[in-house]
Amino acid sequence: MALVKNKQIIQDSWHHLTAEQTSLANTIVSLDYWQQNKQALILSKQPFGLNVSGDLPAESFSEALEHVSLIAIEFPVFSDGRGYSLAKTLRDKYRFTKEIRAIGDVLPDQALYLSRVGFDSLELKSDLSAKLAIEKLADFSVYYQKDSVSQ
């Protein structure tokens, strides 16, 4: 996997929860894990992220927003656009200012559009895909519409 953030490939400081983990710092947990362990996660005072499916309404996890440092929105297939709507809802309606990451079946051609609706980072399948995504992010320098981040 390769991570694109701020128009560059970076080393990912986050990881997805595994069974053998002892620390939850910088761990991305599932919605089920959050719902079953929310008190422990909050009391740990360690930064954690939440992995959600793009087809979920934001209301189903809105109580977690004040506690998480990252929301990872899962794209099961590149053609499923519900993750775009979820990111935009998080930015516009919930005023979520922390990192929103696209994960799953994310294509380089989607990079610009994902960034415009509020995604900060993209988890891509390879370094080549990441380099292509950075190229796509540079395709336009002027926009007619505001994005969900700079409003």
N, C-alpha and C positions, 0 to 999 in steps of 0.2 A: 504494500500500500504506500501511496505517496500523498502528502498533505500540502495543499496550496492555501496560503493565507497571505494577505497583503501583497498579492501578485508575485509571490515567490514560493519556491518549494522549501518547506521548513521541516525540522525534526519534530515529530509529534510528542508532546509531553503528556498526552492523555492515553489511556488504555481502557479496553473493555473489560468488565468484571470477569474474573476466572474463579474456578472453585478453590484453587490453592492460594488465593490472595490473603494476606494478613493485614494490609493497610488499604484503606479506601481513598487515599489522597490521589487526586487527578484520575479517578476511575469513572467511567461512564457506565451507569447501571440501567437496567431495564425498568419500565414503568411498574411491572409486577414487583420487582425488588424494592423500588421506592415505596410502594404501597404497603409492603410487608415490614419494612425496616425504617420508616421515615423518622421515628424518634431517635433511633441510634445514629442515623445519618446526620440529623440536625445537631445532636449533642456532640458528635465527633469534631465539629468545627473544621473539618477538612473539606477542601474544594472537591465537589463531585459533579458529574454531568448526568443528564437523563437522556436515554435513547427512546424515541417515540416513533411510531409509525406515522407516515404522512397522511393517513386516512383518519386519524383521530381528531376530534374537535379539541381545541385548546382548553376548553372548559374542563375536560376530563383530567387535566394535570395542572391546572392553573395555580392550585395551592402550593405546588413545588417551585414555582418561578422565583419566589423570593429567596429560596435556599440554594438553587443550583448555579453553577458557574458556566455551564454550557448545556445547550440543547442540541442533540444529534438527531436529525430528522432522517428517517430511513426511506429510501426510494427503492421499492421492490423491483421495479422495472423503469427504465429511463422514460417511458411514455406516460407514466403515472404523474400527473401534474398536481396532485393534491398537496404534496410537500411544499410547493411554491405558495399555495394559499395559506398553509399553516404558518410558514415563516412570516408572510406579510401580516397575518393576524397577530402573531406574537409581537411584531415590531409596532404596528399601528394601533391595535386595540389595547394590548397589554403593556405597551411601552417597554418591552423587554430589551435591555441594552447590552446584555452580555453576549457571548459568542453563540452563534447558531451555525451548525455544521451540517453539510449534506453528506450522507453516507449511503452506501448500497450501490445501485446501478446508476452511477453518475457519469455522464459523458463530458468530454472536453468542450463540445459545442454548446453545452448548457451553462458554462461558467459565467458568462456575462449576464444572462437572464437570472441565474440564481443570485448573483451579487446584487442585482437591482431590486429584488424583493426582500433582501435582508440577510442573506447568508454571508458569513464572514470567512468560512473555510470550507474546503471541498476535499473529501477523502476519495482519491482516485486509485484505480487498480495498478498503475505503474508510473514510473518516472516519465516515460514517453507521453502518457496521457496527461500528466501534470504539466509538462512543458507545452503541450498543445493547448491546455486550458489557459495557461498564462498568455499565450499568443492571442487567444480569443478575448481575454480580458483587455487586451491592448487595441482591439479592432476599432473602438469608438472612443473619442475623447470629449464629445459634446452630446448632450441628450436633450430631448424636448420635454421629457417628463422628469419630475423629481423621483428619486428612489425612496425606499422605505427607511433608509438609514439617515439620510441627510435632511429629512423634512423638519 
